[in-house]
C-alpha cells in the first residue's frame, strides 16, 4: 500500500463520524507525533509558602505555583481550583504534608468537586497520646468532569496542639490532574 498525505480528514456526511480501520487493527504514531486528545488538559502545582490552617477546620490549600498548566485551566491566584474546559474522566492526585511539631492528632487530605467532598484520605492515630510530628497524606481519584462548570479544589484538615502547618514545596504539598479519556 501507499502513503496518504493530507492536512485534514472530514466525514462525507454531516454525522461527524470517520472510521479508521476495523476491530483488531493497530495504528502506530510515528516518532515525535503527539496524540492530542489524551492527557490534555493537565496541570500540576504546589504550595510555595507554608500555610497555617485553623485547628480542626477543613481549609482550602492555596496551591499557588504551577509546574505546568497545559490549557491555563488552573487558577493559582484567586480560587486555587482546576476548571477543565474539556469533558472527560480525569486522574486527580494531591498530597499535603502536615507538620505539627510532635502534636498532630488527626490529619486529612480532601479532594473537592464543585464545593463538596469527593475523596478523602485520613490519618487518625486513635488518641492524642499517639500524636505525631508530621504526616504526608496522598489522595487520588478518577473524576468525571463536564467540561463547563465542574471544578476541583484541595482541602486539608489538621487537629493538633499549637503547631500547625501545611508545609510548602514541590515534594510536600501538591495538586494535579490530567484527562485520561472520555
Secondary structure, DSSP 8 states (H G I E B T S, - for coil): ------S----SSTT-----S-TT------TT---TTSS-SEEEEE--S-B---TT--EE----EEEEETTS-EESSSS-EE--SS-EEEEEEEEEEEEEEEEEEEEEEEEEETTEEEEEEEEE-SSGGG-EEEEEEEEEEEEEE-SSS--EEEEEEEEESS--EE--STTTSEEEEEEEE-
